[in-house]
Amino acid sequence: MTTYKNSSELNKLSLGKPTSYETEYNPKLLQAVPRILNRDELNLKDCNLPFLGEDVWYGYELSWLNNKGKPVVAVAEFRFPCQSPSIVESKSFKLYLNSFNQSKFDSWQQVEDHLISDLSKTSGMVTQVTLYPVNSCPALAISALPATCLDELDVAINDYKINPDILRQSDRRNKKEVTESLVSHLLKSNCLITNQPDWASIYISYTGNAIDHSSLLKYLISFREHNEFHEQCVERIFCDLKKHCDISELTVFARYTRRGGLDINPFRSTHVKHAPLARTLRQ
């Protein structure tokens, strides 16, 4: 089994180590983390994944110089297919974007072309990149997805270790298939390497026998002391829901708060390929 623990791939990363900031364009700063790490634990095979989806990142601190030396700033949207062999390690991503600061480019398109080429090479699959002016980015308009919030449920919590066995179906009699969209803003996990807290709002839409809302909230809260990357947390939630609940269609979408000028938003679904446009107040 290939896992994160004691992985030589992680030992090579700059994450958690002192680094210097380069201000001249340098694609060699980018570092890849194979997705297969810990997917084995979830019985996920890259050739036959049980979901579609992508990881949507937004970069808020991208700047470069035009050919006259005048600074240009932009907001960037990055979309990585979940089938890509690797994720881009977030600290290396930040260092890479910072390296644009004092480099001259002839046009926005030239910057976008570099980003697409470099990130596609690192992730192992074509990455979609869109640059927006900072005063006009429709993708970042605050537009929460319609969903029932679980956070006001009066539940008692005495365990903050991840526990999928908490999940159960509703006790309703004469169970009928339901379709509902739920959200919790209480998801919190920790960075695998630095142990820094990662905060997110998580949207879950499904069709199937009704999931007991209290058990779902308790399950999501059980990630509170769990150490894993954003993408892996979402894949674990997706797989646990499919395993423990009678669901025919499922979508799991986490909107993480930004750190270092980047936010990461993994999206996994049985039937939808692309994440919708939605931005929470905390982002």
N, C-alpha and C positions, 0 to 999 in steps of 0.2 A: 504494500500500500504506500502511495506517495502522499506525504502530509507536509504541512508547514514546519512541524517540529524538527529542529536540528537540520533543516534543509540547507544544503550548500548554496542554493539559489538565493536564499534570504541573507546569508552571511556576506554576500557580495554587494548588497544594497547600501546606498548612502544613508538610508533612513535610520535615524537614531544615532548618527555619527556626525561629528563636527565637519562642516564643509565651507568652502569659500564660494562667493557668488560671482559668477562670470557675467560680464555685460556685453560680450561680443558673441554673436550667434554661434552656437555650438550644439549640433544635434547629437554628438557623442555623449552628452549628459543624460540622455534618456536611458532608463533601465526597465527591462521587462521582467514580469513575474509570471511564470507559467500557470495557466488556469487549472491545470491538472492537479496542482497541489491542493489536497483535501477534497477534490471532487470524487476521488476514490472512496472516501469515507461516506459520501452520500450516494455511492453506487451510480455515479454519473459517468458516462462514456462520451467523449467528444464526438464520436461518430453517430451517436443516437441519443442526443439530449432530449429530455422530456418537455422542454420549453423552447419558445422563441424569445427574442428580446434583445436588449442593448443596454449599454451603460452610457448615460448622457451626462457629460461634464460641462460646466460653465466656468470660463476663465474671466476674472474681473480685473486682472492686473497685467494686461498685455499692452506693450508700448514698443515703438520702434522709431527710427528717424526716416524722414523722407529724403530725397536726393539732394535737398538743400540744407539738411541737418536739422530741420524742424521736427519736434516730437509729434507722433501720432498715437492716439489711444483707441482701443477697441474692446468690445466684449466678444468673447469667442464661445461658440457652441461646438462641442466635440461629441460625435456619436460612434461608439465602438460596438460592433456586433458581438453578441454573447458567444458566438461560435469562434471568435478569434482565439488563437493558441495562447495568447498572453494578455495580461492587463499591463498598463503603464504604471509603474510605481509612482505614487503621488508626489513624493518629495523631489524625485528626479524630474518629474513633469514641471514642478514649480521652478526648479533651477534652470531647466531648458527654456521656459517662457521668459524668465528673467534675462536670459542671454540675448534676447532680441533688443534690449533697451538702448544700447549704443551702436546698433548696426543700422546701416542705411539700406533701404529697399525702394525700388522705383514705384511700387504701387501696392495697393491692398491685395490685389490678386497674386502678386509675387509672394507676399507673406503667407497668404492662404495656401498657395501651392507648396511652399516649404513645409507648412504644418501638416498638410495631407500626406506628403511623401514621407516625412520623418516619422509621424505617428503610425502610419500604415506599416512601415518597415518594422517598427518596434512591436506592435501588437500582432503582426502576422496576417492582417486582413485589412482591406480598404476601410479607412476611417473617413467619415464625413465631417467636414469642418466648414462652419459658416461664421464670418466676421460681421459684427454689427457696430454701428456708431453707438457711443455710450448714451446718447439721448434718444435713441430709437431702436429698441430691441423688443419686438412683440413677444418673443419667446419668454421674456423675463417679466412680463406683466403679472402682477399678483392675481392668480386665478385658481383658487383651490378647487379640486375636483369634488363633485357632489358625492357626499358619503355621510353615513351615520357615525358620529364620533363615539368611541367607547370609553372615553377617559373619565366620565362622570359616574361610571358604575362603582358601586360601593363594594369593593372586594378587599379581602384581607390577604396580605402578602407576607410570607415568612421564609421564602427561599428565592434567592437571586442568582441561582445557578440554572443554566439552560435546561429545560425539561419539557420535551415534546409530549410526554405522557399526560400532561395536564389537559391537552386538547380533547374535547368530546363534543358529540352532537347534542343538539337541543333535546330536552326531555318532552317536547311537545308530542301529544298523541296524534295519531293519524298523520304521520310525517308526510309532508308534501315537498316537492322540489321547489326551492326558492332561488331567486336571484337578488343579491344585495351587494351593496358597496359599503365598506367600513373603513374607518381611519382611526389611528391612534397617534398622538404626538408624544408618546411616552417611551418610544424606542430609544434605547441607549446601549451602545456596546463600547468596546475599547480597541484602540489600534493594536494589532498583533505584536508589533515590535516596540513602540514607544509607550504603550499603555495610556496614551492620551484618550479622553472621552470622545466618542463620536455620537452626535445627536441627530435624530431623524424623525420625520413624520412618515408613517407607513400606511399606504392605501392597499386594501385587499378587496378585490371584487371576485365573486364566485357564483356559480350555479350548481346546486346540489342540495342534499339534505341540510337543514339549517344547522349552523355551527353555534354552539353555546357561546354567547358573547363574553360572559365572565371568564370562561376558560381560555378564550382567545386572548383576552387582555392580560391574564396572568402569564400566559405563555410568552407574549411579547415582552413583558416586564422581566421575564426570567433571563433575558439577554443582558441584563444590566451589568453583570460582571464578566461577560463573555468577551474573549479576545479573538477577533477575526477581522479580516478586511470587509469593507462595505459590500462588495459584490458577493462574497461568500455567505455573509449573513442573510442576504436576500434569497440566495439559492437554497440555503438551509431552511428558511421559513417556507419557501415554495414546496420543497420536498416533504417537509414534515406535515404540512396541511394536506398534501396529496395522499400521504401514507395513512394519516390518522383520521381523516374526514372523508365522507362519501361525496366527492366533488367531481363533476364532469367538466367544468370550465373554471379556470383560475387565473387571476392576474395579481401579481405582487409588485408594488412600485414604491420604492423608498426615496424620499427627498431629504438628503443629508444637508446639514448646515455647512457653510463654507469654512475652510481653514487654509490660510496662506494664499487666499485669492482664488481658490478652486472649490466648487462643490461637486459631489459625485451622486448620481441618481440612477441606481440600477433598476432595470425593468425586466420582469420575467412573466411570460404568459403562455398558456396552452394554445392560444388562438390569435393573439395580436402581436405583430412583429415590432411595431414602433411605439415608443412612449409618447403619451399626449403632452401637450404644452400645459404646464401647471407649475406655479411657483408659490411656495408657502411664505407667510409673513416673516418667518425666522431666517429665510434665505436672503 
